């Protein structure tokens, strides 16, 4: 079994910064992609940013230039640095790993529990 443990969420004022972390626990053979998604009340989940095994990154237009995704492969951890946050960034943020495990040898998506980020005016 693979568990993703998130931290760093909370309340932040507009214009401020926040750093989210997500670490995977369990037997992971390989990670192909790490990413962050978010879901605001009444809206569907959307991609925030992803980072591939080779290091290539993809950002949603709404966060490009403000957010930065990074990783620490030795710790099986992905980070999201959120700068110049806006009220519209308020959402539940979830991390995602696409990985191979000891019990699943086909690329599969694993999700964290989600952490609330609230940006106040």
C-alpha positions in Angstrom: 0.0 0.0 0.0 1.2 3.5 -0.8 0.2 6.5 1.2 0.8 10.2 0.3 1.1 12.5 3.3 0.6 16.2 2.7 1.5 19.2 4.8 1.7 23.0 4.6 -1.9 24.0 3.9 -3.6 26.7 5.9 -4.8 30.3 5.9 -2.7 32.9 4.1 -3.5 36.5 3.1 -3.7 37.7 -0.4 -0.2 38.4 -1.8 1.5 36.1 0.6 3.2 32.8 0.1 2.7 29.2 1.1 4.6 26.0 0.6 2.9 22.6 0.3 4.7 19.3 0.7 3.7 15.7 -0.2 5.7 12.6 0.7 5.0 9.1 -0.3 5.2 6.2 2.1 5.3 2.5 1.1 7.1 0.4 -1.4 7.5 2.4 -4.6 9.4 1.0 -7.5 9.3 4.0 -9.8 7.6 7.3 -10.1 6.8 8.6 -13.5 5.1 11.9 -12.6 4.2 14.0 -9.6 1.6 16.7 -9.6 -0.7 19.0 -7.7 -4.4 19.4 -8.3 -7.0 21.6 -6.7 -10.8 21.7 -6.3 -12.8 24.7 -5.2 -16.3 24.4 -3.8 -18.8 23.8 -6.6 -16.1 23.3 -9.2 -14.4 20.4 -10.8 -10.8 19.3 -9.9 -8.2 21.0 -12.0 -4.5 20.6 -12.7 -2.2 23.0 -11.0 1.2 21.7 -11.9 3.0 18.5 -12.8 6.7 17.5 -13.0 7.8 14.5 -15.0 10.6 12.0 -14.1 12.9 13.8 -16.6 12.1 17.2 -14.8 9.8 18.8 -17.4 7.1 20.9 -15.7 3.6 21.9 -16.7 1.6 24.7 -15.1 -2.0 25.9 -15.4 -2.2 29.3 -17.0 -3.9 30.6 -13.8 -0.8 29.9 -11.7 2.0 30.2 -14.2 4.7 32.7 -12.9 3.4 32.5 -9.3 3.6 28.8 -8.4 6.6 26.5 -8.6 6.6 22.7 -8.5 9.7 20.8 -7.4 10.7 17.4 -6.1 13.2 15.5 -4.0 13.5 12.1 -5.5 15.5 10.7 -2.6 12.6 11.5 -0.3 9.8 10.7 -2.7 8.5 14.1 -2.0 6.9 16.8 -4.2 6.6 20.5 -3.3 4.4 23.4 -4.4 5.7 26.9 -3.7 2.8 29.3 -3.9 3.7 32.9 -4.2 1.6 36.0 -4.7 -1.5 34.0 -3.8 -5.0 35.3 -4.7 -8.4 34.6 -3.2 -9.3 32.5 -6.3 -6.5 30.1 -5.3 -8.7 29.0 -2.4 -9.3 25.3 -2.8 -8.5 21.8 -1.5 -5.1 20.9 -2.9 -4.3 17.2 -3.6 -1.0 15.7 -4.6 -0.7 12.9 -7.1 2.0 10.3 -7.9 1.9 8.1 -11.0 3.9 5.2 -9.9 4.8 1.5 -10.0 4.5 -0.4 -6.7 5.4 -3.8 -5.4 1.7 -4.9 -5.7 0.8 -3.0 -8.9 3.2 -3.3 -11.9 1.2 -1.0 -14.1 1.4 2.7 -13.9 -1.2 3.8 -11.4 -2.3 7.1 -9.9 -2.1 7.6 -6.1 -3.6 10.6 -4.3 -3.1 12.4 -1.1 -6.0 13.2 1.3 -6.1 16.8 0.3 -5.1 19.9 2.2 -7.2 23.1 2.5 -5.6 26.3 1.3 -7.6 29.5 2.1 -6.5 32.9 0.8 -8.1 35.8 2.6 -8.6 39.3 1.3 
